[in-house]
Amino acid sequence: MLAVLLIAVGLGDVGRRLLRRRWLPPVVGVVVVVGVAMLAGLWHLGDLPLLAIDSTAAVGWQVSCERAERTGTRQVTPLIVFGAAVAALILLSGWGSDVAGVIGRWPSWVGAEVTPNRMLMAVGVLLVQAATANQLVRLVLGSVGSVKPAGQPQASDQLKGGRLLGPMERLLIVGLGLAGQLTMASAVVAAKSIIRFPEISAKRDREGNTERVGIDDVTEYFLVGSFASWIVAFGGLALVAAAH
């Protein structure tokens, strides 16, 4: 059921970024929850309360994220919604049934050596690494004050490409982790720090009256954002490893 939520949230966030319709992502979230549950045969009695949590969390996440982006306030609310839903689904996971249905039969049909539960979780984790993970990182940055109100100079202006490099980095980490190359995944983390360090140092060397964003702001933005991004990636790997 946690995989179902991740898929619903991931697709809803992609739709929100592409289509820019306030009403569409919550609808997409509920439709995806119902659709994936039907395809995965998750309609037993114990699944129903978990599906209710999935649907409520998918709608709550989209509504709270849209409000946080529009008003610039209540940055922590979506984080609470998402974290509470993940915790509840993990704690109540004993009620859920194993993946069955069309999705459950597909791995054996194609000869894949992976259990249906793990496959569904891997799909959810990969989807989250795109728009949803970027949203989570922005919310964390906003909640600790690393993102200033709209119209003011932002630390992100000093570090170009973060919104594109972040998803690419996380997908690379998750892909290497799923392939059993955790050492290489850790090397990606080290490589990012090495590549960004000269850029941050250059900002420090140029800092003066002409710089409207201090080096401390840029460093805090980089460190908090990077650690939040890595937590999402490696946390996703942990969820895939826990799926049986």
C-alpha positions in Angstrom: 0.0 0.0 0.0 2.9 2.3 0.5 4.0 1.6 -3.0 0.5 2.5 -4.2 0.8 5.9 -2.4 4.2 6.6 -3.9 2.9 5.9 -7.4 -0.1 8.1 -6.9 1.9 11.0 -5.4 4.6 10.6 -8.0 2.2 10.7 -11.0 0.2 13.5 -9.4 3.2 15.7 -9.0 4.4 15.1 -12.5 0.9 16.1 -13.7 0.9 19.2 -11.6 4.3 20.3 -13.1 3.3 19.6 -16.6 -0.4 20.8 -16.8 -0.5 23.5 -14.1 -4.1 22.7 -13.1 -5.0 23.0 -9.4 -7.8 20.5 -9.5 -6.1 17.8 -11.6 -3.4 16.4 -9.2 -5.8 15.4 -6.4 -8.1 13.7 -8.9 -5.1 11.9 -10.5 -4.0 10.8 -7.1 -7.3 9.1 -6.2 -7.7 7.6 -9.7 -4.2 6.1 -9.6 -4.8 4.7 -6.1 -8.0 3.0 -7.3 -6.5 1.9 -10.6 -3.3 0.4 -9.2 -5.2 -1.3 -6.4 -7.5 -3.0 -9.0 -4.6 -4.1 -11.2 -2.7 -5.4 -8.1 -5.7 -7.2 -6.6 -5.5 -5.2 -3.4 -9.2 -5.3 -2.5 -9.3 -7.6 0.5 -11.0 -6.5 3.7 -7.7 -5.4 5.3 -6.7 -3.4 2.3 -9.7 -1.1 2.4 -8.6 1.1 5.4 -5.1 1.3 3.9 -6.6 2.4 0.5 -8.5 5.1 2.4 -5.2 6.3 3.9 -3.7 6.3 0.4 -6.5 8.4 -1.1 -6.6 10.8 1.8 -2.9 11.3 1.8 -2.6 11.7 -1.9 -5.3 14.5 -1.9 -3.9 16.1 1.2 -0.4 16.1 -0.2 -1.4 17.8 -3.4 -3.7 20.4 -1.8 -1.1 21.3 0.9 1.7 21.5 -1.6 -0.2 23.8 -3.9 -1.1 26.1 -1.0 2.5 26.2 0.3 3.7 27.1 -3.2 1.0 29.8 -3.7 1.3 31.5 -0.3 4.9 30.7 0.7 3.7 29.7 4.2 2.9 26.4 6.0 5.9 24.7 4.3 5.9 22.0 7.0 2.3 20.9 6.5 2.8 18.8 3.4 5.8 17.2 5.1 3.6 16.2 8.1 0.9 14.8 5.8 3.4 12.8 3.8 5.4 11.6 6.8 2.3 10.7 8.8 0.9 8.7 5.9 4.1 6.8 5.3 4.4 6.0 9.1 0.7 4.9 9.3 1.1 2.6 6.2 4.2 1.0 7.6 2.7 0.5 11.1 -0.5 -1.0 9.7 1.1 -3.0 6.9 0.1 -6.2 8.5 -3.5 -5.6 7.3 -2.4 -5.5 3.7 -2.4 -8.4 1.3 0.4 -9.3 -1.2 0.3 -8.0 -4.7 -1.8 -10.2 -7.0 -3.9 -9.6 -10.1 -2.4 -8.5 -13.4 0.6 -6.8 -11.7 1.2 -9.9 -9.6 1.3 -12.2 -12.7 3.4 -9.9 -14.9 6.9 -10.7 -13.4 6.6 -14.4 -13.9 5.0 -13.9 -17.4 8.1 -12.0 -18.6 10.5 -14.2 -16.6 11.7 -11.4 -14.3 13.3 -12.7 -11.1 11.6 -10.2 -8.8 8.6 -10.5 -6.5 5.5 -8.5 -7.4 5.7 -6.6 -4.1 9.3 -5.5 -4.6 8.6 -4.6 -8.3 5.6 -2.4 -7.3 7.7 -0.7 -4.6 10.6 -0.1 -7.1 8.2 1.6 -9.5 6.9 3.8 -6.7 10.3 4.7 -5.5 11.5 5.6 -9.0 8.5 7.8 -9.7 9.1 9.7 -6.4 12.6 10.6 -7.4 11.4 13.0 -10.0 9.0 15.8 -9.2 8.0 14.6 -5.7 11.5 14.5 -4.4 12.2 18.0 -5.7 9.0 19.1 -3.9 10.1 17.4 -0.7 13.5 19.1 -0.9 12.0 22.5 -1.5 9.7 22.1 1.5 12.5 21.1 3.8 14.5 24.1 2.6 11.5 26.4 3.1 10.8 25.0 6.5 14.3 25.8 7.8 14.4 29.2 6.2 16.8 28.5 3.3 14.3 29.7 0.8 13.5 33.4 1.0 10.1 35.0 0.2 9.3 35.5 -3.5 10.9 38.5 -5.0 14.0 38.3 -2.9 17.4 37.0 -4.1 17.6 33.2 -3.6 20.5 31.0 -2.8 19.4 28.7 -5.6 20.2 31.5 -8.1 23.9 31.0 -7.2 23.8 27.2 -7.9 22.4 26.6 -11.3 20.9 23.3 -12.5 19.8 22.0 -9.2 16.2 21.2 -10.2 17.5 19.1 -13.1 20.6 17.6 -11.5 18.7 16.6 -8.4 16.3 14.1 -10.2 19.2 12.8 -12.3 21.4 12.3 -9.3 18.7 10.5 -7.3 17.7 8.2 -10.3 21.3 7.3 -10.7 21.7 6.5 -7.0 18.5 4.4 -7.0 19.4 2.7 -10.2 22.9 1.7 -9.0 21.4 0.6 -5.6 18.8 -1.6 -7.3 21.6 -3.1 -9.4 23.5 -3.9 -6.2 26.2 -1.3 -6.7 25.9 0.6 -3.5 29.6 1.6 -3.6 29.1 3.3 -6.9 25.9 5.0 -5.5 28.0 6.4 -2.7 30.6 7.6 -5.2 27.9 9.7 -6.8 27.3 11.5 -3.5 31.0 12.2 -3.2 31.3 13.3 -6.8 28.6 15.9 -6.3 30.3 17.4 -3.4 33.6 17.6 -5.3 32.0 19.2 -8.3 30.0 21.8 -6.4 32.9 22.8 -4.0 34.8 24.9 -6.6 31.6 26.7 -7.5 30.8 27.5 -3.8 34.4 28.6 -3.3 34.1 30.9 -6.2 31.0 32.5 -4.7 32.9 33.0 -1.5 35.9 34.7 -3.3 33.5 37.1 -5.1 31.4 37.8 -2.0 31.2 41.5 -1.3 28.9 44.4 -1.7 27.8 43.2 -5.1 26.6 39.8 -3.8 23.1 40.0 -2.4 23.1 36.3 -1.2 25.9 35.5 1.2 28.1 32.5 1.1 26.6 31.2 4.3 23.1 31.1 2.6 24.5 29.3 -0.4 26.4 26.8 1.7 23.3 26.1 3.9 21.1 25.7 0.8 23.5 23.3 -0.8 24.1 21.1 2.4 20.5 21.0 3.5 19.2 20.4 0.0 21.8 17.7 -0.8 21.2 15.8 2.4 17.4 15.9 2.0 17.8 14.7 -1.6 20.1 11.9 -0.6 17.8 10.8 2.2 14.9 10.5 -0.3 17.1 8.4 -2.6 18.6 6.1 0.0 15.3 5.9 1.9 13.7 4.7 -1.3 16.3 2.0 -1.6 15.6 0.9 2.0 11.9 0.5 1.2 12.6 -1.6 -1.9 15.0 -3.8 0.1 12.3 -4.2 2.8 9.7 -5.3 0.3 9.6 -9.1 0.1 
